[in-house]
């Protein structure tokens, strides 16, 4: 039996940083998939691993309060994300599918709402950069449909927390493809869980632990 892994890159990086407090390397992403396959999908061979994300935004922006200029190309976030995608493209079994990222300004942090009641002054730390991601979700959905129609593999392992993929999951199952949903122990909508053949809610630590 052959399996194809589909990784929602933004989701995976967020969960990995919660676990390790750092960006994953390409080697760590691959080791994670190998560990998962050995523990929870040992009856199947990995045909390919698709990784979906946007290249980091490389423009210059201005902070809200201090008006300080930031060159995003010089930030650790940019460098880490760029290196991860470039290295994954040259990693065995991986194929990187890229969307696009656009800058929409800044958004106020919910955690800073208390400052309004206390009439405290705002600073730059009260705002997060607001990016809009395009093209990633549609590529995941289209690839699920393509795999299902062409019978490329018998199993799809989808790593995401996004309920937008429910229609694609339902389509795959109707076409006879087994769908495993790996949530990395993230809180997801019940609907998403309902449309998987197999639901695995283990976190990253539990999956990569060799014990």
PyMOL CGO cylinders between C-alpha atoms (Angstrom):
from pymol import cmd
from pymol.cgo import CYLINDER

trace = [
    CYLINDER, 0.00, 0.00, 0.00, 1.23, 3.52, -0.87, 0.3, 1, 1, 1, 1, 1, 1,
    CYLINDER, 1.23, 3.52, -0.87, 0.68, 6.68, 1.17, 0.3, 1, 1, 1, 1, 1, 1,
    CYLINDER, 0.68, 6.68, 1.17, 0.99, 10.33, 0.28, 0.3, 1, 1, 1, 1, 1, 1,
    CYLINDER, 0.99, 10.33, 0.28, 1.50, 12.91, 3.02, 0.3, 1, 1, 1, 1, 1, 1,
    CYLINDER, 1.50, 12.91, 3.02, 0.06, 16.42, 2.67, 0.3, 1, 1, 1, 1, 1, 1,
    CYLINDER, 0.06, 16.42, 2.67, 1.48, 18.91, 5.18, 0.3, 1, 1, 1, 1, 1, 1,
    CYLINDER, 1.48, 18.91, 5.18, -0.13, 22.28, 5.84, 0.3, 1, 1, 1, 1, 1, 1,
    CYLINDER, -0.13, 22.28, 5.84, 3.21, 24.03, 6.39, 0.3, 1, 1, 1, 1, 1, 1,
    CYLINDER, 3.21, 24.03, 6.39, 2.00, 27.05, 8.36, 0.3, 1, 1, 1, 1, 1, 1,
    CYLINDER, 2.00, 27.05, 8.36, 0.09, 24.77, 10.72, 0.3, 1, 1, 1, 1, 1, 1,
    CYLINDER, 0.09, 24.77, 10.72, 3.01, 22.37, 11.15, 0.3, 1, 1, 1, 1, 1, 1,
    CYLINDER, 3.01, 22.37, 11.15, 5.54, 25.14, 11.89, 0.3, 1, 1, 1, 1, 1, 1,
    CYLINDER, 5.54, 25.14, 11.89, 3.21, 26.70, 14.45, 0.3, 1, 1, 1, 1, 1, 1,
    CYLINDER, 3.21, 26.70, 14.45, 2.78, 23.38, 16.30, 0.3, 1, 1, 1, 1, 1, 1,
    CYLINDER, 2.78, 23.38, 16.30, 6.50, 22.58, 16.06, 0.3, 1, 1, 1, 1, 1, 1,
    CYLINDER, 6.50, 22.58, 16.06, 7.44, 25.95, 17.56, 0.3, 1, 1, 1, 1, 1, 1,
    CYLINDER, 7.44, 25.95, 17.56, 5.04, 25.30, 20.43, 0.3, 1, 1, 1, 1, 1, 1,
    CYLINDER, 5.04, 25.30, 20.43, 6.91, 22.05, 21.07, 0.3, 1, 1, 1, 1, 1, 1,
    CYLINDER, 6.91, 22.05, 21.07, 10.54, 23.10, 20.53, 0.3, 1, 1, 1, 1, 1, 1,
    CYLINDER, 10.54, 23.10, 20.53, 10.39, 26.92, 20.66, 0.3, 1, 1, 1, 1, 1, 1,
    CYLINDER, 10.39, 26.92, 20.66, 12.25, 27.05, 17.35, 0.3, 1, 1, 1, 1, 1, 1,
    CYLINDER, 12.25, 27.05, 17.35, 11.74, 26.63, 13.61, 0.3, 1, 1, 1, 1, 1, 1,
    CYLINDER, 11.74, 26.63, 13.61, 12.02, 23.07, 12.31, 0.3, 1, 1, 1, 1, 1, 1,
    CYLINDER, 12.02, 23.07, 12.31, 14.76, 22.16, 9.87, 0.3, 1, 1, 1, 1, 1, 1,
    CYLINDER, 14.76, 22.16, 9.87, 14.05, 20.17, 6.73, 0.3, 1, 1, 1, 1, 1, 1,
    CYLINDER, 14.05, 20.17, 6.73, 15.74, 17.17, 8.33, 0.3, 1, 1, 1, 1, 1, 1,
    CYLINDER, 15.74, 17.17, 8.33, 13.45, 17.45, 11.36, 0.3, 1, 1, 1, 1, 1, 1,
    CYLINDER, 13.45, 17.45, 11.36, 10.35, 17.62, 9.16, 0.3, 1, 1, 1, 1, 1, 1,
    CYLINDER, 10.35, 17.62, 9.16, 11.43, 14.48, 7.35, 0.3, 1, 1, 1, 1, 1, 1,
    CYLINDER, 11.43, 14.48, 7.35, 12.34, 12.69, 10.60, 0.3, 1, 1, 1, 1, 1, 1,
    CYLINDER, 12.34, 12.69, 10.60, 8.87, 13.53, 11.91, 0.3, 1, 1, 1, 1, 1, 1,
    CYLINDER, 8.87, 13.53, 11.91, 7.18, 11.94, 8.89, 0.3, 1, 1, 1, 1, 1, 1,
    CYLINDER, 7.18, 11.94, 8.89, 9.41, 8.86, 9.05, 0.3, 1, 1, 1, 1, 1, 1,
    CYLINDER, 9.41, 8.86, 9.05, 8.68, 8.45, 12.77, 0.3, 1, 1, 1, 1, 1, 1,
    CYLINDER, 8.68, 8.45, 12.77, 4.94, 8.83, 12.22, 0.3, 1, 1, 1, 1, 1, 1,
    CYLINDER, 4.94, 8.83, 12.22, 4.91, 6.34, 9.36, 0.3, 1, 1, 1, 1, 1, 1,
    CYLINDER, 4.91, 6.34, 9.36, 6.81, 3.78, 11.41, 0.3, 1, 1, 1, 1, 1, 1,
    CYLINDER, 6.81, 3.78, 11.41, 4.51, 4.12, 14.44, 0.3, 1, 1, 1, 1, 1, 1,
    CYLINDER, 4.51, 4.12, 14.44, 1.09, 4.64, 12.92, 0.3, 1, 1, 1, 1, 1, 1,
    CYLINDER, 1.09, 4.64, 12.92, 1.25, 3.67, 9.24, 0.3, 1, 1, 1, 1, 1, 1,
    CYLINDER, 1.25, 3.67, 9.24, 3.73, 0.80, 9.11, 0.3, 1, 1, 1, 1, 1, 1,
    CYLINDER, 3.73, 0.80, 9.11, 1.67, -1.20, 6.64, 0.3, 1, 1, 1, 1, 1, 1,
    CYLINDER, 1.67, -1.20, 6.64, 2.23, 1.47, 3.98, 0.3, 1, 1, 1, 1, 1, 1,
    CYLINDER, 2.23, 1.47, 3.98, 5.17, 2.90, 2.06, 0.3, 1, 1, 1, 1, 1, 1,
    CYLINDER, 5.17, 2.90, 2.06, 5.68, 6.64, 1.63, 0.3, 1, 1, 1, 1, 1, 1,
    CYLINDER, 5.68, 6.64, 1.63, 5.24, 7.54, -2.03, 0.3, 1, 1, 1, 1, 1, 1,
    CYLINDER, 5.24, 7.54, -2.03, 5.70, 11.29, -1.65, 0.3, 1, 1, 1, 1, 1, 1,
    CYLINDER, 5.70, 11.29, -1.65, 5.43, 14.13, 0.88, 0.3, 1, 1, 1, 1, 1, 1,
    CYLINDER, 5.43, 14.13, 0.88, 3.84, 17.38, -0.26, 0.3, 1, 1, 1, 1, 1, 1,
    CYLINDER, 3.84, 17.38, -0.26, 4.60, 20.46, 1.82, 0.3, 1, 1, 1, 1, 1, 1,
    CYLINDER, 4.60, 20.46, 1.82, 2.43, 23.55, 1.32, 0.3, 1, 1, 1, 1, 1, 1,
    CYLINDER, 2.43, 23.55, 1.32, 3.41, 27.06, 2.39, 0.3, 1, 1, 1, 1, 1, 1,
    CYLINDER, 3.41, 27.06, 2.39, 4.07, 30.57, 1.15, 0.3, 1, 1, 1, 1, 1, 1,
    CYLINDER, 4.07, 30.57, 1.15, 7.55, 31.98, 0.58, 0.3, 1, 1, 1, 1, 1, 1,
    CYLINDER, 7.55, 31.98, 0.58, 8.18, 34.64, 3.26, 0.3, 1, 1, 1, 1, 1, 1,
    CYLINDER, 8.18, 34.64, 3.26, 7.27, 38.23, 2.48, 0.3, 1, 1, 1, 1, 1, 1,
    CYLINDER, 7.27, 38.23, 2.48, 10.40, 40.21, 1.61, 0.3, 1, 1, 1, 1, 1, 1,
    CYLINDER, 10.40, 40.21, 1.61, 9.22, 43.81, 1.70, 0.3, 1, 1, 1, 1, 1, 1,
    CYLINDER, 9.22, 43.81, 1.70, 9.93, 46.72, 4.03, 0.3, 1, 1, 1, 1, 1, 1,
    CYLINDER, 9.93, 46.72, 4.03, 7.30, 47.82, 6.56, 0.3, 1, 1, 1, 1, 1, 1,
    CYLINDER, 7.30, 47.82, 6.56, 6.88, 50.51, 9.23, 0.3, 1, 1, 1, 1, 1, 1,
    CYLINDER, 6.88, 50.51, 9.23, 5.97, 49.87, 12.87, 0.3, 1, 1, 1, 1, 1, 1,
    CYLINDER, 5.97, 49.87, 12.87, 2.71, 51.41, 14.07, 0.3, 1, 1, 1, 1, 1, 1,
    CYLINDER, 2.71, 51.41, 14.07, 3.85, 53.47, 17.07, 0.3, 1, 1, 1, 1, 1, 1,
    CYLINDER, 3.85, 53.47, 17.07, 7.58, 54.12, 16.77, 0.3, 1, 1, 1, 1, 1, 1,
    CYLINDER, 7.58, 54.12, 16.77, 7.48, 54.36, 12.94, 0.3, 1, 1, 1, 1, 1, 1,
    CYLINDER, 7.48, 54.36, 12.94, 10.66, 52.29, 12.86, 0.3, 1, 1, 1, 1, 1, 1,
    CYLINDER, 10.66, 52.29, 12.86, 11.40, 50.77, 9.46, 0.3, 1, 1, 1, 1, 1, 1,
    CYLINDER, 11.40, 50.77, 9.46, 11.78, 46.98, 9.23, 0.3, 1, 1, 1, 1, 1, 1,
    CYLINDER, 11.78, 46.98, 9.23, 13.40, 45.12, 6.35, 0.3, 1, 1, 1, 1, 1, 1,
    CYLINDER, 13.40, 45.12, 6.35, 11.73, 41.73, 6.64, 0.3, 1, 1, 1, 1, 1, 1,
    CYLINDER, 11.73, 41.73, 6.64, 14.53, 40.12, 4.65, 0.3, 1, 1, 1, 1, 1, 1,
    CYLINDER, 14.53, 40.12, 4.65, 16.79, 40.72, 7.63, 0.3, 1, 1, 1, 1, 1, 1,
    CYLINDER, 16.79, 40.72, 7.63, 14.51, 39.05, 10.20, 0.3, 1, 1, 1, 1, 1, 1,
    CYLINDER, 14.51, 39.05, 10.20, 15.04, 35.58, 11.64, 0.3, 1, 1, 1, 1, 1, 1,
    CYLINDER, 15.04, 35.58, 11.64, 11.52, 34.61, 10.62, 0.3, 1, 1, 1, 1, 1, 1,
    CYLINDER, 11.52, 34.61, 10.62, 12.28, 35.37, 6.97, 0.3, 1, 1, 1, 1, 1, 1,
    CYLINDER, 12.28, 35.37, 6.97, 15.63, 33.58, 7.00, 0.3, 1, 1, 1, 1, 1, 1,
    CYLINDER, 15.63, 33.58, 7.00, 14.31, 30.47, 8.77, 0.3, 1, 1, 1, 1, 1, 1,
    CYLINDER, 14.31, 30.47, 8.77, 11.27, 30.11, 6.53, 0.3, 1, 1, 1, 1, 1, 1,
    CYLINDER, 11.27, 30.11, 6.53, 13.29, 30.72, 3.36, 0.3, 1, 1, 1, 1, 1, 1,
    CYLINDER, 13.29, 30.72, 3.36, 15.91, 28.14, 4.33, 0.3, 1, 1, 1, 1, 1, 1,
    CYLINDER, 15.91, 28.14, 4.33, 13.27, 25.56, 5.28, 0.3, 1, 1, 1, 1, 1, 1,
    CYLINDER, 13.27, 25.56, 5.28, 11.47, 25.78, 1.95, 0.3, 1, 1, 1, 1, 1, 1,
    CYLINDER, 11.47, 25.78, 1.95, 14.66, 25.79, -0.11, 0.3, 1, 1, 1, 1, 1, 1,
    CYLINDER, 14.66, 25.79, -0.11, 16.06, 22.77, 1.71, 0.3, 1, 1, 1, 1, 1, 1,
    CYLINDER, 16.06, 22.77, 1.71, 12.81, 20.80, 1.57, 0.3, 1, 1, 1, 1, 1, 1,
    CYLINDER, 12.81, 20.80, 1.57, 12.81, 21.17, -2.22, 0.3, 1, 1, 1, 1, 1, 1,
    CYLINDER, 12.81, 21.17, -2.22, 16.04, 19.15, -2.29, 0.3, 1, 1, 1, 1, 1, 1,
    CYLINDER, 16.04, 19.15, -2.29, 15.00, 16.61, 0.34, 0.3, 1, 1, 1, 1, 1, 1,
    CYLINDER, 15.00, 16.61, 0.34, 14.20, 13.05, -0.74, 0.3, 1, 1, 1, 1, 1, 1,
    CYLINDER, 14.20, 13.05, -0.74, 10.50, 12.36, -1.35, 0.3, 1, 1, 1, 1, 1, 1,
    CYLINDER, 10.50, 12.36, -1.35, 9.47, 16.00, -0.75, 0.3, 1, 1, 1, 1, 1, 1,
    CYLINDER, 9.47, 16.00, -0.75, 7.66, 18.29, -3.15, 0.3, 1, 1, 1, 1, 1, 1,
    CYLINDER, 7.66, 18.29, -3.15, 7.02, 21.89, -2.10, 0.3, 1, 1, 1, 1, 1, 1,
    CYLINDER, 7.02, 21.89, -2.10, 3.83, 23.61, -3.28, 0.3, 1, 1, 1, 1, 1, 1,
    CYLINDER, 3.83, 23.61, -3.28, 3.96, 27.38, -2.81, 0.3, 1, 1, 1, 1, 1, 1,
    CYLINDER, 3.96, 27.38, -2.81, 1.23, 29.97, -2.47, 0.3, 1, 1, 1, 1, 1, 1,
    CYLINDER, 1.23, 29.97, -2.47, 1.70, 33.72, -2.11, 0.3, 1, 1, 1, 1, 1, 1,
    CYLINDER, 1.70, 33.72, -2.11, 1.82, 36.04, 0.89, 0.3, 1, 1, 1, 1, 1, 1,
    CYLINDER, 1.82, 36.04, 0.89, 0.69, 39.67, 0.90, 0.3, 1, 1, 1, 1, 1, 1,
    CYLINDER, 0.69, 39.67, 0.90, 1.12, 42.31, 3.59, 0.3, 1, 1, 1, 1, 1, 1,
    CYLINDER, 1.12, 42.31, 3.59, -2.15, 43.85, 4.86, 0.3, 1, 1, 1, 1, 1, 1,
    CYLINDER, -2.15, 43.85, 4.86, -0.82, 46.07, 7.63, 0.3, 1, 1, 1, 1, 1, 1,
    CYLINDER, -0.82, 46.07, 7.63, -0.98, 45.54, 11.37, 0.3, 1, 1, 1, 1, 1, 1,
    CYLINDER, -0.98, 45.54, 11.37, -3.63, 44.12, 13.69, 0.3, 1, 1, 1, 1, 1, 1,
    CYLINDER, -3.63, 44.12, 13.69, -4.16, 44.78, 17.35, 0.3, 1, 1, 1, 1, 1, 1,
    CYLINDER, -4.16, 44.78, 17.35, -3.36, 41.95, 19.76, 0.3, 1, 1, 1, 1, 1, 1,
    CYLINDER, -3.36, 41.95, 19.76, -6.31, 40.69, 21.81, 0.3, 1, 1, 1, 1, 1, 1,
    CYLINDER, -6.31, 40.69, 21.81, -3.98, 40.40, 24.80, 0.3, 1, 1, 1, 1, 1, 1,
    CYLINDER, -3.98, 40.40, 24.80, -3.48, 44.17, 24.71, 0.3, 1, 1, 1, 1, 1, 1,
    CYLINDER, -3.48, 44.17, 24.71, -7.17, 45.04, 25.07, 0.3, 1, 1, 1, 1, 1, 1,
    CYLINDER, -7.17, 45.04, 25.07, -6.69, 45.51, 28.80, 0.3, 1, 1, 1, 1, 1, 1,
    CYLINDER, -6.69, 45.51, 28.80, -4.66, 48.64, 28.02, 0.3, 1, 1, 1, 1, 1, 1,
    CYLINDER, -4.66, 48.64, 28.02, -7.79, 50.33, 26.72, 0.3, 1, 1, 1, 1, 1, 1,
    CYLINDER, -7.79, 50.33, 26.72, -9.58, 49.92, 30.06, 0.3, 1, 1, 1, 1, 1, 1,
    CYLINDER, -9.58, 49.92, 30.06, -6.51, 51.06, 31.96, 0.3, 1, 1, 1, 1, 1, 1,
    CYLINDER, -6.51, 51.06, 31.96, -6.01, 53.98, 29.54, 0.3, 1, 1, 1, 1, 1, 1,
    CYLINDER, -6.01, 53.98, 29.54, -2.40, 52.96, 29.00, 0.3, 1, 1, 1, 1, 1, 1,
    CYLINDER, -2.40, 52.96, 29.00, -0.42, 54.02, 25.97, 0.3, 1, 1, 1, 1, 1, 1,
    CYLINDER, -0.42, 54.02, 25.97, 0.15, 51.53, 23.19, 0.3, 1, 1, 1, 1, 1, 1,
    CYLINDER, 0.15, 51.53, 23.19, 3.55, 50.47, 21.89, 0.3, 1, 1, 1, 1, 1, 1,
    CYLINDER, 3.55, 50.47, 21.89, 4.77, 48.43, 18.94, 0.3, 1, 1, 1, 1, 1, 1,
    CYLINDER, 4.77, 48.43, 18.94, 4.45, 45.18, 20.89, 0.3, 1, 1, 1, 1, 1, 1,
    CYLINDER, 4.45, 45.18, 20.89, 0.67, 45.64, 20.98, 0.3, 1, 1, 1, 1, 1, 1,
    CYLINDER, 0.67, 45.64, 20.98, 0.43, 44.88, 17.26, 0.3, 1, 1, 1, 1, 1, 1,
    CYLINDER, 0.43, 44.88, 17.26, 1.06, 41.85, 15.04, 0.3, 1, 1, 1, 1, 1, 1,
    CYLINDER, 1.06, 41.85, 15.04, 1.91, 41.96, 11.35, 0.3, 1, 1, 1, 1, 1, 1,
    CYLINDER, 1.91, 41.96, 11.35, -1.14, 40.99, 9.30, 0.3, 1, 1, 1, 1, 1, 1,
    CYLINDER, -1.14, 40.99, 9.30, -0.40, 38.78, 6.30, 0.3, 1, 1, 1, 1, 1, 1,
    CYLINDER, -0.40, 38.78, 6.30, -2.86, 37.29, 3.82, 0.3, 1, 1, 1, 1, 1, 1,
    CYLINDER, -2.86, 37.29, 3.82, -2.06, 33.82, 2.49, 0.3, 1, 1, 1, 1, 1, 1,
    CYLINDER, -2.06, 33.82, 2.49, -3.34, 32.84, -0.95, 0.3, 1, 1, 1, 1, 1, 1,
    CYLINDER, -3.34, 32.84, -0.95, -3.14, 29.69, -3.02, 0.3, 1, 1, 1, 1, 1, 1,
    CYLINDER, -3.14, 29.69, -3.02, -2.16, 27.17, -0.36, 0.3, 1, 1, 1, 1, 1, 1,
    CYLINDER, -2.16, 27.17, -0.36, -5.57, 25.78, 0.58, 0.3, 1, 1, 1, 1, 1, 1,
    CYLINDER, -5.57, 25.78, 0.58, -6.69, 25.47, -3.03, 0.3, 1, 1, 1, 1, 1, 1,
    CYLINDER, -6.69, 25.47, -3.03, -3.53, 23.56, -3.94, 0.3, 1, 1, 1, 1, 1, 1,
    CYLINDER, -3.53, 23.56, -3.94, -4.06, 21.10, -1.10, 0.3, 1, 1, 1, 1, 1, 1,
    CYLINDER, -4.06, 21.10, -1.10, -7.67, 20.58, -2.16, 0.3, 1, 1, 1, 1, 1, 1,
    CYLINDER, -7.67, 20.58, -2.16, -6.76, 20.12, -5.82, 0.3, 1, 1, 1, 1, 1, 1,
    CYLINDER, -6.76, 20.12, -5.82, -4.00, 17.64, -4.98, 0.3, 1, 1, 1, 1, 1, 1,
    CYLINDER, -4.00, 17.64, -4.98, -6.40, 15.58, -2.85, 0.3, 1, 1, 1, 1, 1, 1,
    CYLINDER, -6.40, 15.58, -2.85, -8.78, 15.48, -5.83, 0.3, 1, 1, 1, 1, 1, 1,
    CYLINDER, -8.78, 15.48, -5.83, -5.96, 14.59, -8.26, 0.3, 1, 1, 1, 1, 1, 1,
    CYLINDER, -5.96, 14.59, -8.26, -4.62, 11.79, -6.05, 0.3, 1, 1, 1, 1, 1, 1,
    CYLINDER, -4.62, 11.79, -6.05, -8.13, 10.42, -5.64, 0.3, 1, 1, 1, 1, 1, 1,
    CYLINDER, -8.13, 10.42, -5.64, -9.13, 10.54, -9.31, 0.3, 1, 1, 1, 1, 1, 1,
    CYLINDER, -9.13, 10.54, -9.31, -5.86, 9.14, -10.63, 0.3, 1, 1, 1, 1, 1, 1,
    CYLINDER, -5.86, 9.14, -10.63, -5.53, 6.57, -7.83, 0.3, 1, 1, 1, 1, 1, 1,
    CYLINDER, -5.53, 6.57, -7.83, -1.95, 7.71, -7.27, 0.3, 1, 1, 1, 1, 1, 1,
    CYLINDER, -1.95, 7.71, -7.27, -1.96, 6.21, -3.75, 0.3, 1, 1, 1, 1, 1, 1,
    CYLINDER, -1.96, 6.21, -3.75, -4.33, 4.25, -1.54, 0.3, 1, 1, 1, 1, 1, 1,
    CYLINDER, -4.33, 4.25, -1.54, -3.92, 6.46, 1.52, 0.3, 1, 1, 1, 1, 1, 1,
    CYLINDER, -3.92, 6.46, 1.52, -3.69, 10.19, 2.18, 0.3, 1, 1, 1, 1, 1, 1,
    CYLINDER, -3.69, 10.19, 2.18, -2.31, 11.46, 5.49, 0.3, 1, 1, 1, 1, 1, 1,
    CYLINDER, -2.31, 11.46, 5.49, -3.42, 15.07, 5.93, 0.3, 1, 1, 1, 1, 1, 1,
    CYLINDER, -3.42, 15.07, 5.93, -1.63, 17.15, 8.56, 0.3, 1, 1, 1, 1, 1, 1,
    CYLINDER, -1.63, 17.15, 8.56, -3.78, 20.19, 9.28, 0.3, 1, 1, 1, 1, 1, 1,
    CYLINDER, -3.78, 20.19, 9.28, -6.25, 21.81, 11.63, 0.3, 1, 1, 1, 1, 1, 1,
    CYLINDER, -6.25, 21.81, 11.63, -8.23, 23.55, 8.89, 0.3, 1, 1, 1, 1, 1, 1,
    CYLINDER, -8.23, 23.55, 8.89, -11.88, 22.56, 8.42, 0.3, 1, 1, 1, 1, 1, 1,
    CYLINDER, -11.88, 22.56, 8.42, -11.85, 24.01, 4.89, 0.3, 1, 1, 1, 1, 1, 1,
    CYLINDER, -11.85, 24.01, 4.89, -10.56, 20.65, 3.65, 0.3, 1, 1, 1, 1, 1, 1,
    CYLINDER, -10.56, 20.65, 3.65, -13.72, 18.75, 4.61, 0.3, 1, 1, 1, 1, 1, 1,
    CYLINDER, -13.72, 18.75, 4.61, -15.15, 18.72, 1.03, 0.3, 1, 1, 1, 1, 1, 1,
    CYLINDER, -15.15, 18.72, 1.03, -11.86, 17.41, -0.37, 0.3, 1, 1, 1, 1, 1, 1,
    CYLINDER, -11.86, 17.41, -0.37, -11.68, 14.71, 2.32, 0.3, 1, 1, 1, 1, 1, 1,
    CYLINDER, -11.68, 14.71, 2.32, -15.25, 13.62, 1.58, 0.3, 1, 1, 1, 1, 1, 1,
    CYLINDER, -15.25, 13.62, 1.58, -14.44, 13.46, -2.15, 0.3, 1, 1, 1, 1, 1, 1,
    CYLINDER, -14.44, 13.46, -2.15, -11.35, 11.32, -1.54, 0.3, 1, 1, 1, 1, 1, 1,
    CYLINDER, -11.35, 11.32, -1.54, -13.28, 8.85, 0.60, 0.3, 1, 1, 1, 1, 1, 1,
    CYLINDER, -13.28, 8.85, 0.60, -16.03, 8.57, -2.02, 0.3, 1, 1, 1, 1, 1, 1,
    CYLINDER, -16.03, 8.57, -2.02, -13.33, 7.62, -4.52, 0.3, 1, 1, 1, 1, 1, 1,
    CYLINDER, -13.33, 7.62, -4.52, -12.07, 4.82, -2.28, 0.3, 1, 1, 1, 1, 1, 1,
    CYLINDER, -12.07, 4.82, -2.28, -9.04, 6.58, -0.78, 0.3, 1, 1, 1, 1, 1, 1,
    CYLINDER, -9.04, 6.58, -0.78, -8.37, 6.13, 2.94, 0.3, 1, 1, 1, 1, 1, 1,
    CYLINDER, -8.37, 6.13, 2.94, -7.91, 9.47, 4.69, 0.3, 1, 1, 1, 1, 1, 1,
    CYLINDER, -7.91, 9.47, 4.69, -5.95, 9.84, 7.92, 0.3, 1, 1, 1, 1, 1, 1,
    CYLINDER, -5.95, 9.84, 7.92, -6.22, 13.16, 9.74, 0.3, 1, 1, 1, 1, 1, 1,
    CYLINDER, -6.22, 13.16, 9.74, -3.27, 14.10, 11.93, 0.3, 1, 1, 1, 1, 1, 1,
    CYLINDER, -3.27, 14.10, 11.93, -4.18, 17.10, 14.12, 0.3, 1, 1, 1, 1, 1, 1,
    CYLINDER, -4.18, 17.10, 14.12, -1.00, 17.26, 16.26, 0.3, 1, 1, 1, 1, 1, 1,
    CYLINDER, -1.00, 17.26, 16.26, -3.32, 17.51, 19.26, 0.3, 1, 1, 1, 1, 1, 1,
    CYLINDER, -3.32, 17.51, 19.26, -4.64, 20.86, 18.08, 0.3, 1, 1, 1, 1, 1, 1,
    CYLINDER, -4.64, 20.86, 18.08, -8.23, 21.74, 18.86, 0.3, 1, 1, 1, 1, 1, 1,
    CYLINDER, -8.23, 21.74, 18.86, -10.16, 21.26, 15.60, 0.3, 1, 1, 1, 1, 1, 1,
    CYLINDER, -10.16, 21.26, 15.60, -13.81, 21.28, 14.64, 0.3, 1, 1, 1, 1, 1, 1,
    CYLINDER, -13.81, 21.28, 14.64, -15.70, 18.03, 15.18, 0.3, 1, 1, 1, 1, 1, 1,
    CYLINDER, -15.70, 18.03, 15.18, -16.80, 18.12, 11.53, 0.3, 1, 1, 1, 1, 1, 1,
    CYLINDER, -16.80, 18.12, 11.53, -13.18, 17.78, 10.44, 0.3, 1, 1, 1, 1, 1, 1,
    CYLINDER, -13.18, 17.78, 10.44, -12.73, 14.71, 12.63, 0.3, 1, 1, 1, 1, 1, 1,
    CYLINDER, -12.73, 14.71, 12.63, -15.95, 13.17, 11.35, 0.3, 1, 1, 1, 1, 1, 1,
    CYLINDER, -15.95, 13.17, 11.35, -14.74, 12.95, 7.76, 0.3, 1, 1, 1, 1, 1, 1,
    CYLINDER, -14.74, 12.95, 7.76, -11.49, 11.05, 8.33, 0.3, 1, 1, 1, 1, 1, 1,
    CYLINDER, -11.49, 11.05, 8.33, -11.14, 7.26, 8.18, 0.3, 1, 1, 1, 1, 1, 1,
    CYLINDER, -11.14, 7.26, 8.18, -8.48, 7.44, 10.86, 0.3, 1, 1, 1, 1, 1, 1,
    CYLINDER, -8.48, 7.44, 10.86, -8.04, 10.22, 13.40, 0.3, 1, 1, 1, 1, 1, 1,
    CYLINDER, -8.04, 10.22, 13.40, -4.71, 10.63, 15.19, 0.3, 1, 1, 1, 1, 1, 1,
    CYLINDER, -4.71, 10.63, 15.19, -4.50, 13.38, 17.78, 0.3, 1, 1, 1, 1, 1, 1,
    CYLINDER, -4.50, 13.38, 17.78, -0.97, 12.78, 19.06, 0.3, 1, 1, 1, 1, 1, 1,
    CYLINDER, -0.97, 12.78, 19.06, 1.29, 15.78, 19.56, 0.3, 1, 1, 1, 1, 1, 1,
    CYLINDER, 1.29, 15.78, 19.56, 4.71, 16.17, 17.96, 0.3, 1, 1, 1, 1, 1, 1,
    CYLINDER, 4.71, 16.17, 17.96, 6.61, 14.99, 21.02, 0.3, 1, 1, 1, 1, 1, 1,
    CYLINDER, 6.61, 14.99, 21.02, 4.58, 11.77, 21.22, 0.3, 1, 1, 1, 1, 1, 1,
    CYLINDER, 4.58, 11.77, 21.22, 5.21, 11.06, 17.55, 0.3, 1, 1, 1, 1, 1, 1,
    CYLINDER, 5.21, 11.06, 17.55, 8.96, 11.64, 17.47, 0.3, 1, 1, 1, 1, 1, 1,
    CYLINDER, 8.96, 11.64, 17.47, 9.63, 10.02, 20.86, 0.3, 1, 1, 1, 1, 1, 1,
    CYLINDER, 9.63, 10.02, 20.86, 11.57, 6.84, 20.13, 0.3, 1, 1, 1, 1, 1, 1,
    CYLINDER, 11.57, 6.84, 20.13, 10.47, 5.09, 23.31, 0.3, 1, 1, 1, 1, 1, 1,
]
cmd.load_cgo(trace, "trace")
